[in-house]
Amino acid sequence: MSAEKPTYSVPFVDRTGMQRLEERRGHSKLLMPLEPNANHVDVMYLGAFCVLAEAAAAGPGISVLDTEKYFPIVKDIAVDFHRMAASDVTAEYTLSEEQIEELLADLERKGSATYVAEVPMHDAEGNLAATGRVTIKLLSHNWSKPD
């Protein structure tokens, strides 16, 4: 095993300017800046909410993986809007220790594990702007779909 844990980077996500505010085992708190992610009426663009929800949901799973053996993928995503956001937006998601242990046991036993993250996204004033529902699948590099 290498000394440094591999990280996942997506150039598209980097271009959004998204910032990692807090990261620890099983937890991510991220910020999506309004600029350059505003739409034609100067509120947060739908795609930015999707990227934010995806990253906030996947981060906790990635944080517990041996990335030399396993990798994450997004199985599906949906965003429910509650109000427009004319500011930066934050999202936070945490896996409990119990969830982490179940995921790691499934990975060891089956080579795959799945969790569904409900990710609230708040504007700069703390108002709930949207909720993402993201299904994350964790897979072994040696995983193959059962017949």
N, CA, C and O atoms as a GROMACS GRO file, in nm:
protein
  588
    1MET      N    1   0.085  -0.118   0.000
    1MET     CA    2   0.000   0.000   0.000
    1MET      C    3   0.089   0.124   0.000
    1MET      O    4   0.188   0.130   0.074
    2SER      N    5   0.055   0.222  -0.081
    2SER     CA    6   0.137   0.343  -0.089
    2SER      C    7   0.117   0.429   0.035
    2SER      O    8   0.018   0.416   0.107
    3ALA      N    9   0.212   0.519   0.057
    3ALA     CA   10   0.209   0.605   0.175
    3ALA      C   11   0.098   0.708   0.166
    3ALA      O   12   0.041   0.749   0.267
    4GLU      N   13   0.066   0.751   0.044
    4GLU     CA   14  -0.034   0.854   0.027
    4GLU      C   15  -0.160   0.796  -0.036
    4GLU      O   16  -0.152   0.724  -0.135
    5LYS      N   17  -0.276   0.828   0.021
    5LYS     CA   18  -0.402   0.778  -0.029
    5LYS      C   19  -0.438   0.850  -0.159
    5LYS      O   20  -0.438   0.973  -0.163
    6PRO      N   21  -0.467   0.774  -0.267
    6PRO     CA   22  -0.508   0.840  -0.392
    6PRO      C   23  -0.634   0.924  -0.371
    6PRO      O   24  -0.720   0.889  -0.290
    7THR      N   25  -0.643   1.031  -0.444
    7THR     CA   26  -0.762   1.116  -0.437
    7THR      C   27  -0.832   1.115  -0.572
    7THR      O   28  -0.771   1.080  -0.674
    8TYR      N   29  -0.958   1.153  -0.573
    8TYR     CA   30  -1.035   1.160  -0.695
    8TYR      C   31  -1.051   1.306  -0.732
    8TYR      O   32  -1.090   1.388  -0.649
    9SER      N   33  -1.022   1.338  -0.857
    9SER     CA   34  -1.033   1.475  -0.904
    9SER      C   35  -1.104   1.475  -1.038
    9SER      O   36  -1.073   1.395  -1.126
   10VAL      N   37  -1.200   1.566  -1.053
   10VAL     CA   38  -1.274   1.579  -1.178
   10VAL      C   39  -1.258   1.724  -1.224
   10VAL      O   40  -1.305   1.815  -1.156
   11PRO      N   41  -1.192   1.746  -1.339
   11PRO     CA   42  -1.167   1.884  -1.385
   11PRO      C   43  -1.294   1.970  -1.392
   11PRO      O   44  -1.289   2.089  -1.360
   12PHE      N   45  -1.406   1.912  -1.432
   12PHE     CA   46  -1.531   1.989  -1.437
   12PHE      C   47  -1.566   2.044  -1.300
   12PHE      O   48  -1.604   2.161  -1.287
   13VAL      N   49  -1.554   1.961  -1.198
   13VAL     CA   50  -1.585   2.003  -1.061
   13VAL      C   51  -1.488   2.112  -1.018
   13VAL      O   52  -1.528   2.210  -0.954
   14ASP      N   53  -1.361   2.096  -1.051
   14ASP     CA   54  -1.261   2.198  -1.016
   14ASP      C   55  -1.298   2.334  -1.073
   14ASP      O   56  -1.276   2.437  -1.008
   15ARG      N   57  -1.355   2.336  -1.193
   15ARG     CA   58  -1.391   2.464  -1.257
   15ARG      C   59  -1.506   2.536  -1.188
   15ARG      O   60  -1.524   2.656  -1.208
   16THR      N   61  -1.584   2.465  -1.107
   16THR     CA   62  -1.694   2.530  -1.035
   16THR      C   63  -1.644   2.617  -0.920
   16THR      O   64  -1.716   2.706  -0.874
   17GLY      N   65  -1.521   2.592  -0.875
   17GLY     CA   66  -1.468   2.666  -0.761
   17GLY      C   67  -1.515   2.611  -0.627
   17GLY      O   68  -1.495   2.675  -0.524
   18MET      N   69  -1.579   2.494  -0.628
   18MET     CA   70  -1.627   2.434  -0.504
   18MET      C   71  -1.514   2.422  -0.403
   18MET      O   72  -1.401   2.388  -0.439
   19GLN      N   73  -1.545   2.449  -0.277
   19GLN     CA   74  -1.444   2.447  -0.171
   19GLN      C   75  -1.480   2.345  -0.064
   19GLN      O   76  -1.597   2.331  -0.028
   20ARG      N   77  -1.382   2.276  -0.014
   20ARG     CA   78  -1.401   2.180   0.095
   20ARG      C   79  -1.381   2.255   0.227
   20ARG      O   80  -1.270   2.300   0.257
   21LEU      N   81  -1.487   2.267   0.304
   21LEU     CA   82  -1.482   2.339   0.432
   21LEU      C   83  -1.441   2.248   0.547
   21LEU      O   84  -1.362   2.287   0.633
   22GLU      N   85  -1.494   2.125   0.548
   22GLU     CA   86  -1.462   2.028   0.653
   22GLU      C   87  -1.459   1.890   0.589
   22GLU      O   88  -1.547   1.854   0.511
   23GLU      N   89  -1.357   1.814   0.623
   23GLU     CA   90  -1.351   1.675   0.581
   23GLU      C   91  -1.287   1.594   0.692
   23GLU      O   92  -1.182   1.631   0.745
   24ARG      N   93  -1.352   1.484   0.726
   24ARG     CA   94  -1.297   1.389   0.822
   24ARG      C   95  -1.363   1.254   0.792
   24ARG      O   96  -1.448   1.244   0.704
   25ARG      N   97  -1.324   1.154   0.864
   25ARG     CA   98  -1.379   1.020   0.841
   25ARG      C   99  -1.532   1.025   0.841
   25ARG      O  100  -1.594   1.061   0.940
   26GLY      N  101  -1.591   0.988   0.728
   26GLY     CA  102  -1.736   0.979   0.717
   26GLY      C  103  -1.808   1.112   0.707
   26GLY      O  104  -1.930   1.115   0.722
   27HIS      N  105  -1.738   1.223   0.684
   27HIS     CA  106  -1.803   1.354   0.686
   27HIS      C  107  -1.745   1.448   0.581
   27HIS      O  108  -1.624   1.452   0.559
   28SER      N  109  -1.833   1.525   0.516
   28SER     CA  110  -1.792   1.632   0.424
   28SER      C  111  -1.884   1.752   0.440
   28SER      O  112  -2.006   1.737   0.453
   29LYS      N  113  -1.825   1.870   0.441
   29LYS     CA  114  -1.900   1.995   0.434
   29LYS      C  115  -1.833   2.077   0.324
   29LYS      O  116  -1.713   2.105   0.331
   30LEU      N  117  -1.912   2.116   0.224
   30LEU     CA  118  -1.860   2.182   0.105
   30LEU      C  119  -1.934   2.312   0.078
   30LEU      O  120  -2.047   2.332   0.124
   31LEU      N  121  -1.868   2.400   0.004
   31LEU     CA  122  -1.928   2.528  -0.035
   31LEU      C  123  -1.919   2.543  -0.186
   31LEU      O  124  -1.812   2.526  -0.244
   32MET      N  125  -2.032   2.574  -0.248
   32MET     CA  126  -2.037   2.605  -0.391
   32MET      C  127  -2.055   2.756  -0.402
   32MET      O  128  -2.157   2.810  -0.359
   33PRO      N  129  -1.956   2.826  -0.461
   33PRO     CA  130  -1.969   2.971  -0.475
   33PRO      C  131  -2.071   3.008  -0.583
   33PRO      O  132  -2.086   2.938  -0.683
   34LEU      N  133  -2.141   3.117  -0.560
   34LEU     CA  134  -2.237   3.163  -0.661
   34LEU      C  135  -2.167   3.192  -0.793
   34LEU      O  136  -2.214   3.152  -0.899
   35GLU      N  137  -2.054   3.263  -0.786
   35GLU     CA  138  -1.977   3.289  -0.907
   35GLU      C  139  -1.866   3.185  -0.917
   35GLU      O  140  -1.791   3.171  -0.820
   36PRO      N  141  -1.851   3.114  -1.023
   36PRO     CA  142  -1.904   3.130  -1.158
   36PRO      C  143  -2.026   3.044  -1.188
   36PRO      O  144  -2.044   3.002  -1.302
   37ASN      N  145  -2.109   3.015  -1.088
   37ASN     CA  146  -2.217   2.918  -1.103
   37ASN      C  147  -2.357   2.979  -1.107
   37ASN      O  148  -2.456   2.909  -1.085
   38ALA      N  149  -2.365   3.108  -1.135
   38ALA     CA  150  -2.495   3.175  -1.145
   38ALA      C  151  -2.555   3.150  -1.284
   38ALA      O  152  -2.482   3.138  -1.382
   39ASN      N  153  -2.686   3.143  -1.290
   39ASN     CA  154  -2.753   3.130  -1.419
   39ASN      C  155  -2.790   3.268  -1.474
   39ASN      O  156  -2.740   3.370  -1.426
   40HIS      N  157  -2.875   3.271  -1.574
   40HIS     CA  158  -2.911   3.395  -1.643
   40HIS      C  159  -2.992   3.493  -1.558
   40HIS      O  160  -3.010   3.608  -1.598
   41VAL      N  161  -3.041   3.450  -1.440
   41VAL     CA  162  -3.114   3.541  -1.351
   41VAL      C  163  -3.039   3.558  -1.217
   41VAL      O  164  -3.098   3.594  -1.116
   42ASP      N  165  -2.908   3.530  -1.221
   42ASP     CA  166  -2.819   3.552  -1.106
   42ASP      C  167  -2.853   3.472  -0.980
   42ASP      O  168  -2.834   3.521  -0.869
   43VAL      N  169  -2.902   3.351  -0.999
   43VAL     CA  170  -2.918   3.256  -0.888
   43VAL      C  171  -2.840   3.129  -0.924
   43VAL      O  172  -2.800   3.110  -1.039
   44MET      N  173  -2.819   3.044  -0.825
   44MET     CA  174  -2.740   2.923  -0.845
   44MET      C  175  -2.800   2.836  -0.955
   44MET      O  176  -2.920   2.808  -0.956
   45TYR      N  177  -2.716   2.794  -1.046
   45TYR     CA  178  -2.752   2.709  -1.160
   45TYR      C  179  -2.777   2.566  -1.112
   45TYR      O  180  -2.708   2.517  -1.022
   46LEU      N  181  -2.875   2.498  -1.172
   46LEU     CA  182  -2.910   2.362  -1.134
   46LEU      C  183  -2.788   2.269  -1.134
   46LEU      O  184  -2.771   2.190  -1.041
   47GLY      N  185  -2.705   2.278  -1.236
   47GLY     CA  186  -2.588   2.190  -1.244
   47GLY      C  187  -2.497   2.204  -1.124
   47GLY      O  188  -2.436   2.106  -1.081
   48ALA      N  189  -2.486   2.324  -1.070
   48ALA     CA  190  -2.401   2.347  -0.953
   48ALA      C  191  -2.459   2.276  -0.830
   48ALA      O  192  -2.383   2.221  -0.750
   49PHE      N  193  -2.591   2.276  -0.814
   49PHE     CA  194  -2.654   2.202  -0.704
   49PHE      C  195  -2.626   2.052  -0.718
   49PHE      O  196  -2.597   1.984  -0.619
   50CYS      N  197  -2.634   2.001  -0.841
   50CYS     CA  198  -2.608   1.858  -0.864
   50CYS      C  199  -2.464   1.822  -0.827
   50CYS      O  200  -2.440   1.722  -0.759
   51VAL      N  201  -2.369   1.903  -0.872
   51VAL     CA  202  -2.228   1.878  -0.841
   51VAL      C  203  -2.205   1.885  -0.690
   51VAL      O  204  -2.135   1.800  -0.634
   52LEU      N  205  -2.264   1.983  -0.625
   52LEU     CA  206  -2.248   1.999  -0.481
   52LEU      C  207  -2.305   1.879  -0.405
   52LEU      O  208  -2.241   1.825  -0.316
   53ALA      N  209  -2.426   1.838  -0.441
   53ALA     CA  210  -2.489   1.723  -0.374
   53ALA      C  211  -2.407   1.596  -0.396
   53ALA      O  212  -2.386   1.519  -0.303
   54GLU      N  213  -2.362   1.576  -0.519
   54GLU     CA  214  -2.282   1.458  -0.551
   54GLU      C  215  -2.153   1.453  -0.468
   54GLU      O  216  -2.121   1.350  -0.409
   55ALA      N  217  -2.082   1.563  -0.465
   55ALA     CA  218  -1.954   1.568  -0.393
   55ALA      C  219  -1.974   1.553  -0.242
   55ALA      O  220  -1.897   1.483  -0.176
   56ALA      N  221  -2.077   1.618  -0.188
   56ALA     CA  222  -2.103   1.607  -0.044
   56ALA      C  223  -2.144   1.465  -0.006
   56ALA      O  224  -2.110   1.418   0.103
   57ALA      N  225  -2.216   1.397  -0.094
   57ALA     CA  226  -2.260   1.260  -0.067
   57ALA      C  227  -2.145   1.160  -0.082
   57ALA      O  228  -2.133   1.067  -0.002
   58ALA      N  229  -2.061   1.179  -0.182
   58ALA     CA  230  -1.954   1.082  -0.210
   58ALA      C  231  -1.836   1.096  -0.114
   58ALA      O  232  -1.773   0.996  -0.080
   59GLY      N  233  -1.807   1.216  -0.070
   59GLY     CA  234  -1.691   1.239   0.016
   59GLY      C  235  -1.684   1.150   0.138
   59GLY      O  236  -1.579   1.093   0.166
   60PRO      N  237  -1.793   1.136   0.214
   60PRO     CA  238  -1.787   1.050   0.333
   60PRO      C  239  -1.755   0.905   0.299
   60PRO      O  240  -1.684   0.839   0.375
   61GLY      N  241  -1.806   0.855   0.189
   61GLY     CA  242  -1.776   0.718   0.148
   61GLY      C  243  -1.631   0.704   0.106
   61GLY      O  244  -1.564   0.608   0.145
   62ILE      N  245  -1.582   0.799   0.028
   62ILE     CA  246  -1.443   0.795  -0.017
   62ILE      C  247  -1.350   0.799   0.104
   62ILE      O  248  -1.245   0.733   0.104
   63SER      N  249  -1.387   0.876   0.205
   63SER     CA  250  -1.298   0.895   0.321
   63SER      C  251  -1.268   0.766   0.397
   63SER      O  252  -1.169   0.759   0.470
   64VAL      N  253  -1.352   0.665   0.381
   64VAL     CA  254  -1.331   0.540   0.455
   64VAL      C  255  -1.279   0.427   0.366
   64VAL      O  256  -1.257   0.316   0.414
   65LEU      N  257  -1.259   0.455   0.238
   65LEU     CA  258  -1.216   0.352   0.144
   65LEU      C  259  -1.065   0.336   0.139
   65LEU      O  260  -0.991   0.433   0.156
   66ASP      N  261  -1.022   0.216   0.116
   66ASP     CA  262  -0.886   0.190   0.071
   66ASP      C  263  -0.895   0.206  -0.080
   66ASP      O  264  -0.937   0.114  -0.150
   67THR      N  265  -0.857   0.323  -0.131
   67THR     CA  266  -0.879   0.356  -0.272
   67THR      C  267  -0.789   0.276  -0.366
   67THR      O  268  -0.806   0.283  -0.488
   68GLU      N  269  -0.696   0.201  -0.312
   68GLU     CA  270  -0.620   0.110  -0.398
   68GLU      C  271  -0.702  -0.016  -0.427
   68GLU      O  272  -0.673  -0.088  -0.522
   69LYS      N  273  -0.805  -0.041  -0.345
   69LYS     CA  274  -0.891  -0.158  -0.365
   69LYS      C  275  -1.032  -0.123  -0.412
   69LYS      O  276  -1.096  -0.203  -0.480
   70TYR      N  277  -1.081  -0.002  -0.377
   70TYR     CA  278  -1.220   0.032  -0.402
   70TYR      C  279  -1.233   0.171  -0.464
   70TYR      O  280  -1.143   0.254  -0.452
   71PHE      N  281  -1.347   0.195  -0.532
   71PHE     CA  282  -1.376   0.326  -0.590
   71PHE      C  283  -1.526   0.355  -0.581
   71PHE      O  284  -1.606   0.262  -0.572
   72PRO      N  285  -1.564   0.483  -0.582
   72PRO     CA  286  -1.706   0.520  -0.576
   72PRO      C  287  -1.759   0.555  -0.715
   72PRO      O  288  -1.684   0.599  -0.802
   73ILE      N  289  -1.888   0.534  -0.734
   73ILE     CA  290  -1.958   0.587  -0.851
   73ILE      C  291  -2.093   0.640  -0.802
   73ILE      O  292  -2.145   0.596  -0.700
   74VAL      N  293  -2.149   0.734  -0.877
   74VAL     CA  294  -2.284   0.784  -0.848
   74VAL      C  295  -2.381   0.702  -0.930
   74VAL      O  296  -2.373   0.698  -1.053
   75LYS      N  297  -2.474   0.638  -0.862
   75LYS     CA  298  -2.574   0.555  -0.931
   75LYS      C  299  -2.690   0.640  -0.981
   75LYS      O  300  -2.739   0.621  -1.092
   76ASP      N  301  -2.734   0.735  -0.897
   76ASP     CA  302  -2.837   0.830  -0.941
   76ASP      C  303  -2.838   0.951  -0.850
   76ASP      O  304  -2.783   0.950  -0.739
   77ILE      N  305  -2.902   1.056  -0.900
   77ILE     CA  306  -2.910   1.182  -0.825
   77ILE      C  307  -3.039   1.254  -0.862
   77ILE      O  308  -3.083   1.251  -0.977
   78ALA      N  309  -3.098   1.318  -0.763
   78ALA     CA  310  -3.215   1.403  -0.785
   78ALA      C  311  -3.201   1.524  -0.692
   78ALA      O  312  -3.152   1.512  -0.580
   79VAL      N  313  -3.245   1.638  -0.739
   79VAL     CA  314  -3.241   1.760  -0.659
   79VAL      C  315  -3.382   1.817  -0.649
   79VAL      O  316  -3.448   1.840  -0.750
   80ASP      N  317  -3.426   1.838  -0.526
   80ASP     CA  318  -3.557   1.898  -0.499
   80ASP      C  319  -3.532   2.043  -0.455
   80ASP      O  320  -3.465   2.066  -0.354
   81PHE      N  321  -3.585   2.138  -0.530
   81PHE     CA  322  -3.565   2.279  -0.498
   81PHE      C  323  -3.671   2.328  -0.401
   81PHE      O  324  -3.788   2.292  -0.412
   82HIS      N  325  -3.627   2.411  -0.305
   82HIS     CA  326  -3.717   2.470  -0.207
   82HIS      C  327  -3.726   2.622  -0.224
   82HIS      O  328  -3.831   2.682  -0.201
   83ARG      N  329  -3.613   2.683  -0.265
   83ARG     CA  330  -3.610   2.827  -0.290
   83ARG      C  331  -3.485   2.859  -0.372
   83ARG      O  332  -3.388   2.784  -0.370
   84MET      N  333  -3.490   2.970  -0.442
   84MET     CA  334  -3.373   3.013  -0.520
   84MET      C  335  -3.261   3.056  -0.425
   84MET      O  336  -3.287   3.102  -0.314
   85ALA      N  337  -3.137   3.040  -0.469
   85ALA     CA  338  -3.022   3.081  -0.390
   85ALA      C  339  -2.943   3.183  -0.469
   85ALA      O  340  -2.885   3.152  -0.573
   86ALA      N  341  -2.942   3.306  -0.419
   86ALA     CA  342  -2.866   3.415  -0.482
   86ALA      C  343  -2.738   3.440  -0.403
   86ALA      O  344  -2.695   3.555  -0.388
   87SER      N  345  -2.678   3.332  -0.353
   87SER     CA  346  -2.557   3.341  -0.271
   87SER      C  347  -2.481   3.210  -0.285
   87SER      O  348  -2.524   3.119  -0.355
   88ASP      N  349  -2.366   3.203  -0.219
   88ASP     CA  350  -2.296   3.076  -0.208
   88ASP      C  351  -2.389   2.976  -0.139
   88ASP      O  352  -2.480   3.016  -0.066
   89VAL      N  353  -2.365   2.847  -0.162
   89VAL     CA  354  -2.449   2.742  -0.104
   89VAL      C  355  -2.356   2.638  -0.039
   89VAL      O  356  -2.253   2.601  -0.095
   90THR      N  357  -2.395   2.592   0.080
   90THR     CA  358  -2.319   2.488   0.148
   90THR      C  359  -2.402   2.359   0.156
   90THR      O  360  -2.525   2.361   0.155
   91ALA      N  361  -2.330   2.248   0.162
   91ALA     CA  362  -2.392   2.116   0.179
   91ALA      C  363  -2.307   2.036   0.275
   91ALA      O  364  -2.185   2.049   0.278
   92GLU      N  365  -2.374   1.953   0.353
   92GLU     CA  366  -2.303   1.874   0.454
   92GLU      C  367  -2.368   1.737   0.463
   92GLU      O  368  -2.491   1.725   0.463
   93TYR      N  369  -2.284   1.633   0.470
   93TYR     CA  370  -2.337   1.498   0.484
   93TYR      C  371  -2.241   1.415   0.568
   93TYR      O  372  -2.119   1.427   0.556
   94THR      N  373  -2.298   1.330   0.654
   94THR     CA  374  -2.219   1.245   0.743
   94THR      C  375  -2.275   1.103   0.742
   94THR      O  376  -2.396   1.082   0.750
   95LEU      N  377  -2.183   1.006   0.730
   95LEU     CA  378  -2.218   0.866   0.752
   95LEU      C  379  -2.190   0.834   0.898
   95LEU      O  380  -2.086   0.873   0.951
   96SER      N  381  -2.280   0.764   0.964
   96SER     CA  382  -2.257   0.723   1.102
   96SER      C  383  -2.153   0.612   1.105
   96SER      O  384  -2.128   0.547   1.003
   97GLU      N  385  -2.093   0.589   1.220
   97GLU     CA  386  -1.998   0.479   1.234
   97GLU      C  387  -2.064   0.345   1.204
   97GLU      O  388  -2.002   0.256   1.146
   98GLU      N  389  -2.190   0.331   1.243
   98GLU     CA  390  -2.264   0.208   1.213
   98GLU      C  391  -2.278   0.189   1.062
   98GLU      O  392  -2.257   0.079   1.011
   99GLN      N  393  -2.314   0.296   0.989
   99GLN     CA  394  -2.325   0.288   0.844
   99GLN      C  395  -2.190   0.253   0.781
   99GLN      O  396  -2.182   0.170   0.690
  100ILE      N  397  -2.084   0.316   0.830
  100ILE     CA  398  -1.949   0.290   0.777
  100ILE      C  399  -1.913   0.143   0.795
  100ILE      O  400  -1.864   0.080   0.701
  101GLU      N  401  -1.937   0.088   0.913
  101GLU     CA  402  -1.904  -0.053   0.938
  101GLU      C  403  -1.984  -0.145   0.847
  101GLU      O  404  -1.930  -0.243   0.796
  102GLU      N  405  -2.113  -0.114   0.825
  102GLU     CA  406  -2.196  -0.196   0.736
  102GLU      C  407  -2.144  -0.187   0.592
  102GLU      O  408  -2.138  -0.289   0.522
  103LEU      N  409  -2.108  -0.068   0.547
  103LEU     CA  410  -2.056  -0.050   0.411
  103LEU      C  411  -1.925  -0.128   0.393
  103LEU      O  412  -1.908  -0.198   0.293
  104LEU      N  413  -1.835  -0.116   0.488
  104LEU     CA  414  -1.706  -0.186   0.478
  104LEU      C  415  -1.725  -0.338   0.482
  104LEU      O  416  -1.653  -0.410   0.414
  105ALA      N  417  -1.820  -0.385   0.561
  105ALA     CA  418  -1.849  -0.530   0.566
  105ALA      C  419  -1.904  -0.577   0.431
  105ALA      O  420  -1.863  -0.682   0.382
  106ASP      N  421  -1.996  -0.501   0.371
  106ASP     CA  422  -2.049  -0.536   0.239
  106ASP      C  423  -1.939  -0.537   0.134
  106ASP      O  424  -1.934  -0.626   0.049
  107LEU      N  425  -1.850  -0.438   0.139
  107LEU     CA  426  -1.740  -0.433   0.042
  107LEU      C  427  -1.652  -0.558   0.055
  107LEU      O  428  -1.614  -0.618  -0.045
  108GLU      N  429  -1.621  -0.595   0.177
  108GLU     CA  430  -1.536  -0.712   0.200
  108GLU      C  431  -1.606  -0.840   0.155
  108GLU      O  432  -1.544  -0.927   0.095
  109ARG      N  433  -1.736  -0.851   0.184
  109ARG     CA  434  -1.812  -0.972   0.154
  109ARG      C  435  -1.850  -0.983   0.007
  109ARG      O  436  -1.836  -1.090  -0.052
  110LYS      N  437  -1.900  -0.872  -0.053
  110LYS     CA  438  -1.957  -0.876  -0.188
  110LYS      C  439  -1.875  -0.802  -0.293
  110LYS      O  440  -1.894  -0.823  -0.413
  111GLY      N  441  -1.786  -0.715  -0.249
  111GLY     CA  442  -1.711  -0.633  -0.345
  111GLY      C  443  -1.787  -0.509  -0.388
  111GLY      O  444  -1.742  -0.435  -0.475
  112SER      N  445  -1.904  -0.486  -0.325
  112SER     CA  446  -1.982  -0.365  -0.354
  112SER      C  447  -2.066  -0.328  -0.232
  112SER      O  448  -2.097  -0.413  -0.149
  113ALA      N  449  -2.101  -0.202  -0.224
  113ALA     CA  450  -2.187  -0.152  -0.117
  113ALA      C  451  -2.256  -0.026  -0.168
  113ALA      O  452  -2.202   0.044  -0.254
  114THR      N  453  -2.374   0.002  -0.117
  114THR     CA  454  -2.452   0.116  -0.163
  114THR      C  455  -2.511   0.192  -0.045
  114THR      O  456  -2.552   0.133   0.054
  115TYR      N  457  -2.513   0.324  -0.058
  115TYR     CA  458  -2.586   0.406   0.039
  115TYR      C  459  -2.656   0.520  -0.033
  115TYR      O  460  -2.613   0.565  -0.140
  116VAL      N  461  -2.764   0.566   0.029
  116VAL     CA  462  -2.840   0.679  -0.024
  116VAL      C  463  -2.823   0.795   0.072
  116VAL      O  464  -2.850   0.784   0.192
  117ALA      N  465  -2.777   0.908   0.017
  117ALA     CA  466  -2.752   1.027   0.098
  117ALA      C  467  -2.858   1.133   0.070
  117ALA      O  468  -2.883   1.168  -0.045
  118GLU      N  469  -2.920   1.182   0.175
  118GLU     CA  470  -3.009   1.298   0.168
  118GLU      C  471  -2.923   1.418   0.207
  118GLU      O  472  -2.880   1.430   0.321
  119VAL      N  473  -2.899   1.507   0.111
  119VAL     CA  474  -2.803   1.616   0.130
  119VAL      C  475  -2.875   1.752   0.129
  119VAL      O  476  -2.914   1.799   0.022
  120PRO      N  477  -2.894   1.814   0.246
  120PRO     CA  478  -2.953   1.948   0.248
  120PRO      C  479  -2.850   2.051   0.200
  120PRO      O  480  -2.732   2.042   0.232
  121MET      N  481  -2.897   2.148   0.123
  121MET     CA  482  -2.811   2.255   0.071
  121MET      C  483  -2.871   2.389   0.113
  121MET      O  484  -2.987   2.418   0.083
  122HIS      N  485  -2.790   2.470   0.183
  122HIS     CA  486  -2.836   2.596   0.242
  122HIS      C  487  -2.769   2.716   0.178
  122HIS      O  488  -2.652   2.711   0.140
  123ASP      N  489  -2.845   2.825   0.166
  123ASP     CA  490  -2.787   2.949   0.116
  123ASP      C  491  -2.707   3.017   0.227
  123ASP      O  492  -2.698   2.965   0.338
  124ALA      N  493  -2.649   3.132   0.197
  124ALA     CA  494  -2.561   3.201   0.293
  124ALA      C  495  -2.635   3.247   0.419
  124ALA      O  496  -2.572   3.269   0.522
  125GLU      N  497  -2.768   3.261   0.412
  125GLU     CA  498  -2.847   3.301   0.528
  125GLU      C  499  -2.895   3.181   0.609
  125GLU      O  500  -2.963   3.198   0.710
  126GLY      N  501  -2.861   3.060   0.564
  126GLY     CA  502  -2.902   2.940   0.636
  126GLY      C  503  -3.035   2.882   0.591
  126GLY      O  504  -3.083   2.785   0.649
  127ASN      N  505  -3.096   2.941   0.487
  127ASN     CA  506  -3.222   2.890   0.436
  127ASN      C  507  -3.199   2.764   0.353
  127ASN      O  508  -3.103   2.756   0.277
  128LEU      N  509  -3.288   2.665   0.369
  128LEU     CA  510  -3.280   2.543   0.290
  128LEU      C  511  -3.319   2.576   0.146
  128LEU      O  512  -3.435   2.607   0.118
  129ALA      N  513  -3.222   2.570   0.055
  129ALA     CA  514  -3.246   2.603  -0.085
  129ALA      C  515  -3.284   2.480  -0.166
  129ALA      O  516  -3.367   2.488  -0.257
  130ALA      N  517  -3.223   2.365  -0.135
  130ALA     CA  518  -3.250   2.243  -0.210
  130ALA      C  519  -3.206   2.123  -0.126
  130ALA      O  520  -3.130   2.135  -0.030
  131THR      N  521  -3.258   2.007  -0.164
  131THR     CA  522  -3.216   1.882  -0.104
  131THR      C  523  -3.179   1.786  -0.216
  131THR      O  524  -3.257   1.764  -0.309
  132GLY      N  525  -3.059   1.731  -0.207
  132GLY     CA  526  -3.017   1.630  -0.304
  132GLY      C  527  -3.037   1.492  -0.247
  132GLY      O  528  -3.016   1.469  -0.128
  133ARG      N  529  -3.077   1.401  -0.332
  133ARG     CA  530  -3.088   1.258  -0.295
  133ARG      C  531  -2.993   1.185  -0.390
  133ARG      O  532  -3.017   1.178  -0.511
  134VAL      N  533  -2.886   1.132  -0.333
  134VAL     CA  534  -2.779   1.076  -0.414
  134VAL      C  535  -2.753   0.932  -0.373
  134VAL      O  536  -2.734   0.902  -0.255
  135THR      N  537  -2.753   0.842  -0.470
  135THR     CA  538  -2.720   0.702  -0.444
  135THR      C  539  -2.574   0.681  -0.484
  135THR      O  540  -2.537   0.700  -0.600
  136ILE      N  541  -2.494   0.641  -0.387
  136ILE     CA  542  -2.351   0.617  -0.408
  136ILE      C  543  -2.326   0.467  -0.401
  136ILE      O  544  -2.370   0.399  -0.308
  137LYS      N  545  -2.255   0.418  -0.500
  137LYS     CA  546  -2.215   0.277  -0.503
  137LYS      C  547  -2.065   0.272  -0.486
  137LYS      O  548  -1.991   0.342  -0.556
  138LEU      N  549  -2.019   0.190  -0.394
  138LEU     CA  550  -1.877   0.167  -0.371
  138LEU      C  551  -1.845   0.029  -0.429
  138LEU      O  552  -1.914  -0.069  -0.400
  139LEU      N  553  -1.742   0.023  -0.511
  139LEU     CA  554  -1.709  -0.102  -0.581
  139LEU      C  555  -1.563  -0.138  -0.565
  139LEU      O  556  -1.476  -0.051  -0.552
  140SER      N  557  -1.537  -0.267  -0.567
  140SER     CA  558  -1.400  -0.319  -0.570
  140SER      C  559  -1.345  -0.301  -0.710
  140SER      O  560  -1.419  -0.313  -0.808
  141HIS      N  561  -1.216  -0.273  -0.721
  141HIS     CA  562  -1.152  -0.265  -0.854
  141HIS      C  563  -1.167  -0.399  -0.926
  141HIS      O  564  -1.158  -0.404  -1.049
  142ASN      N  565  -1.188  -0.508  -0.852
  142ASN     CA  566  -1.205  -0.641  -0.912
  142ASN      C  567  -1.352  -0.681  -0.925
  142ASN      O  568  -1.382  -0.795  -0.959
  143TRP      N  569  -1.443  -0.588  -0.898
  143TRP     CA  570  -1.586  -0.618  -0.900
  143TRP      C  571  -1.631  -0.652  -1.041
  143TRP      O  572  -1.584  -0.593  -1.138
  144SER      N  573  -1.721  -0.747  -1.050
  144SER     CA  574  -1.787  -0.775  -1.178
  144SER      C  575  -1.934  -0.805  -1.147
  144SER      O  576  -1.967  -0.864  -1.044
  145LYS      N  577  -2.018  -0.764  -1.237
  145LYS     CA  578  -2.162  -0.782  -1.217
  145LYS      C  579  -2.196  -0.931  -1.213
  145LYS      O  580  -2.153  -1.006  -1.300
  146PRO      N  581  -2.272  -0.973  -1.111
  146PRO     CA  582  -2.311  -1.116  -1.105
  146PRO      C  583  -2.395  -1.154  -1.225
  146PRO      O  584  -2.469  -1.072  -1.280
  147ASP      N  585  -2.383  -1.281  -1.265
  147ASP     CA  586  -2.463  -1.332  -1.381
  147ASP      C  587  -2.608  -1.340  -1.348
  147ASP      O  588  -2.688  -1.380  -1.432
   0.00000   0.00000   0.00000
